[in-house]
């Protein structure tokens, strides 16, 4: 399997890059549609937010990966910039994006947790899409597994074929994560559309819990995990995410305001 999608004007375009860009564009479109329910959030804010967010998330994801894989880069610094070869850690991107979101929403006097709720479904869908970049790079896979066992699982045949690496088959952990992220996206969208009395912070809390639990177990299968001594970094961060998600939901239920406040509903009806 080639990681190269095509060549144009002498430039090489990689599947990995296409997956990441597709994730960002779809994420932006979904957030754009959702802010129509929130008249206090202007389109101009969203444009500027994503303009800054994209490079910040990419830098954060790459920096996180390089820090924990420093031995692989210390003798060839230029490879730090070769992100088309893979090496973007989702947790690093989420952390960088979260820090920027807190800063930017506070700067523009927008409720941070409400905006996080708006972004959460798009974020997890973007993660589901972005994971396919690992498939084309043949990375982020799990331990060896027999072909017969893979065929017994609900996995598409082309994914199974792509997991034949070096003559042996591996668990497609990227696929497990992508499908779970897609499920999480579906749950968040259903909650957002069907339940009108959600409290601010609920959707973000559910995202943190589902993704944290999923990533903890999937990371246990991966053979290329970033390590902090004997601990898999992603599992440690996943535990923190689950705890944060539980706190979000508890606080939102006790003290939170409605996801779509009554005055916002009234303004929307008058528009």
C-alpha positions, -999 to 999 in steps of 0.1 A, spaced: 0 0 0 14 34 -10 10 64 14 11 87 -17 -23 97 -30 -12 115 -61 14 139 -76 5 174 -89 28 201 -103 58 182 -90 44 180 -54 36 148 -36 2 146 -19 -1 120 9 -32 102 20 -23 111 56 -25 148 48 -57 144 29 -73 127 58 -63 154 82 -75 182 59 -108 164 52 -113 161 90 -108 198 95 -130 209 66 -159 186 77 -154 197 113 -156 234 103 -188 228 83 -206 211 112 -196 238 137 -207 264 112 -242 248 110 -244 244 148 -237 280 157 -269 291 139 -286 279 172 -264 303 191 -269 339 178 -244 353 203 -216 335 185 -208 354 152 -196 338 120 -166 360 120 -155 346 154 -157 311 139 -137 320 108 -109 335 130 -111 306 155 -105 279 128 -79 300 111 -57 299 142 -69 265 155 -57 245 125 -19 253 128 -20 253 166 -35 218 167 -11 204 141 19 219 160 6 206 193 0 171 179 35 171 164 53 186 194 36 161 217 48 132 195 83 145 191 88 151 229 81 115 237 100 102 206 129 126 209 156 99 205 143 93 169 147 130 160 176 144 180 202 134 153 180 146 124 161 178 135 147 184 100 126 152 103 106 170 130 89 189 102 82 159 80 46 153 93 36 137 60 56 106 73 32 104 102 38 112 139 9 134 150 -4 125 184 -42 132 188 -39 138 225 -13 165 218 -37 182 193 -66 180 217 -46 195 245 -33 223 223 -68 229 209 -83 230 244 -58 255 257 -64 277 226 -102 274 229 -101 285 266 -79 315 257 -99 325 226 -134 322 240 -125 341 271 -109 368 250 -141 372 230 -164 368 261 -180 336 249 -190 308 273 -160 283 270 -180 252 280 -209 260 256 -185 265 227 -167 232 237 -201 215 235 -206 229 200 -172 217 189 -172 183 206 -192 163 179 -171 178 151 -139 170 170 -147 134 175 -159 130 139 -126 146 127 -108 120 148 -127 92 132 -117 105 97 -81 114 106 -74 79 119 -76 66 83 -43 84 77 -27 58 99 -42 31 77 -25 45 46 8 49 64 4 14 79 10 26 114 -9 27 148 -16 -10 145 -18 -37 172 -2 -71 178 -1 -100 153 -34 -118 148 -44 -146 125 -62 -140 92 -90 -164 103 -96 -143 135 -96 -111 116 -122 -125 91 -144 -135 120 -146 -98 132 -168 -71 116 -139 -56 97 -140 -47 59 -118 -69 37 -98 -40 24 -89 -31 60 -78 -67 67 -57 -67 35 -41 -34 46 -31 -50 79 -9 -75 62 24 -59 71 56 -77 65 38 -109 57 18 -111 89 -16 -96 100 -21 -71 128 -50 -58 148 -63 -27 130 -64 -6 161 -69 26 140 -101 10 127 -113 2 163 -107 38 173 -123 53 142 -155 33 146 -157 41 183 -153 78 175 -180 75 149 -203 60 175 -194 88 199 -203 113 172 -237 97 167 -245 97 204 -235 134 208 -256 144 177 -286 125 190 -284 141 224 -279 175 209 -309 173 186 -334 154 207 -329 167 242 -335 204 246 -326 207 282 -290 197 281 -267 216 305 -236 233 294 -206 210 296 -227 178 292 -217 170 256 -180 178 263 -181 155 294 -196 127 274 -170 131 247 -141 130 272 -155 99 289 -162 79 257 -130 88 240 -110 83 271 -123 49 278 -120 38 242 -85 51 239 -73 35 271 -83 0 259 -72 5 223 -39 19 234 -34 -13 253 -33 -32 220 -10 -8 201 26 -17 195 39 18 188 28 36 220 46 67 233 60 58 267 68 76 299 90 50 316 69 19 319 36 38 314 19 43 281 13 81 279 -19 78 260 -34 56 287 -24 80 314 -40 109 295 -71 89 288 -76 83 325 -73 121 330 -98 127 303 -123 103 319 -120 120 352 -124 154 336 -155 142 318 -171 130 350 -163 163 367 -178 182 337 -210 163 339 -214 165 377 -208 203 377 -231 208 347 -259 189 364 -255 208 397 -247 243 386 -248 245 348 -272 265 326 -291 252 296 -271 244 265 -294 266 245 -306 293 269 -342 305 268 -332 340 257 -312 325 228 -343 304 218 -364 335 218 -339 354 196 -338 325 172 -376 324 169 -377 361 162 -350 359 135 
